[in-house]
Amino acid sequence: MYWDVKTVTPLSDYRLYVEIADGRRGIFNVKPYLDHGVFRELRNQDYFRQVGIVLGTVTWPHEQDIAPETFVAELVPVEASPNETLQPNTSEATRH
């Protein structure tokens, strides 16, 4: 799908670097979701870093997910994946 997430990388301060299939890329802030239902578990930094992609949707192991259209609506655009932004966490989670 045009809005499928193709790359997600966990960053510091509950942020995600995201690349969408339509070419958009940017930073998504997960903080506003951390006090709601199943997303509370994401407060655990180790668990937060287990983010991945299943069928174009950002997910975590215990079935929390954020739909691609949410990223399209709330993504703060960046021109490129700046090295200084990606430095805080060294692993990149990318699955197709």
Backbone torsions as a table, in degrees:
resi	resn	phi	psi	omega
1	MET	NA	153.8	-176.8
2	TYR	-60.5	-33.6	-177.5
3	TRP	-97.4	4.3	-179.3
4	ASP	-58.3	141.0	174.5
5	VAL	-79.1	130.1	-179.9
6	LYS	-108.1	-21.7	178.4
7	THR	-143.1	136.3	172.5
8	VAL	-139.2	134.2	179.1
9	THR	-132.7	124.4	177.4
10	PRO	-71.1	137.5	177.9
11	LEU	-119.8	176.8	177.1
12	SER	-68.2	163.9	173.6
13	ASP	59.0	37.1	175.7
14	TYR	57.5	43.1	176.4
15	ARG	-115.9	155.2	176.7
16	LEU	-126.5	135.5	168.3
17	TYR	-88.5	129.3	-173.9
18	VAL	-131.4	138.7	169.1
19	GLU	-119.2	130.8	-177.7
20	ILE	-104.6	151.8	-176.2
21	ALA	-57.0	-26.7	-179.7
22	ASP	-79.5	2.9	177.0
23	GLY	100.7	-10.7	177.7
24	ARG	-69.9	148.7	175.1
25	ARG	-146.0	147.9	-179.8
26	GLY	177.7	-169.0	-177.5
27	ILE	-110.4	132.1	177.8
28	PHE	-115.6	128.1	-179.7
29	ASN	-92.5	117.0	-179.0
30	VAL	-86.9	-14.8	-175.9
31	LYS	-48.1	-43.8	-178.7
32	PRO	-61.6	-16.6	-177.7
33	TYR	-94.1	-14.0	-169.3
34	LEU	-67.6	-15.3	179.4
35	ASP	-101.2	12.7	-174.9
36	HIS	-119.3	119.6	171.1
37	GLY	43.9	-127.2	-174.0
38	VAL	-65.5	-17.7	-178.8
39	PHE	-74.0	-13.2	178.8
40	ARG	-57.5	-33.0	-179.8
41	GLU	-62.4	-24.0	-179.5
42	LEU	-69.7	-11.9	176.0
43	ARG	-60.3	-29.2	176.8
44	ASN	-70.6	112.1	-175.7
45	GLN	-57.3	-40.1	179.1
46	ASP	-62.7	-41.9	178.3
47	TYR	-69.1	-41.9	178.9
48	PHE	-54.6	-39.7	-178.5
49	ARG	-71.9	-6.0	178.0
50	GLN	-85.7	14.9	-179.7
51	VAL	-58.7	146.6	177.9
52	GLY	-152.8	-171.0	-179.7
53	ILE	-128.0	130.8	173.8
54	VAL	-129.0	119.2	179.1
55	LEU	51.3	42.1	176.1
56	GLY	81.2	4.0	-178.6
57	THR	-114.0	137.2	177.2
58	VAL	-73.7	127.6	-176.8
59	THR	-138.5	165.0	171.4
60	TRP	-125.2	163.5	-173.2
61	PRO	-55.8	-31.0	-177.7
62	HIS	-96.0	29.2	171.3
63	GLU	73.3	16.0	168.6
64	GLN	-70.5	142.8	176.3
65	ASP	-150.1	157.1	175.7
66	ILE	-127.5	122.2	-175.3
67	ALA	-69.0	148.4	179.8
68	PRO	-55.7	-36.9	-178.9
69	GLU	-65.7	-25.7	174.8
70	THR	-67.6	-41.2	177.0
71	PHE	-63.4	-43.1	-180.0
72	VAL	-58.6	-40.2	-177.4
73	ALA	-74.6	-33.3	-170.0
74	GLU	-115.4	0.3	-177.3
75	LEU	-67.9	132.6	173.5
76	VAL	-93.6	109.9	-172.9
77	PRO	-62.0	146.5	169.5
78	VAL	-131.6	152.0	-178.2
79	GLU	-70.5	-39.2	-177.7
80	ALA	-149.9	174.4	176.7
81	SER	-83.3	86.7	-175.1
82	PRO	-63.6	133.1	-178.7
83	ASN	-57.2	-38.0	-179.1
84	GLU	-67.2	-28.4	177.3
85	THR	-74.5	-37.0	-175.3
86	LEU	-86.3	-7.8	-177.1
87	GLN	-63.2	-37.6	-172.9
88	PRO	-56.0	-34.3	177.7
89	ASN	-125.9	128.6	-171.0
90	THR	-86.6	-18.2	-177.0
91	SER	-92.1	139.8	175.9
92	GLU	-112.3	127.1	-179.9
93	ALA	-100.2	110.0	178.7
94	THR	-134.3	122.2	175.8
95	ARG	-136.5	146.8	178.9
96	HIS	-109.2	NA	NA
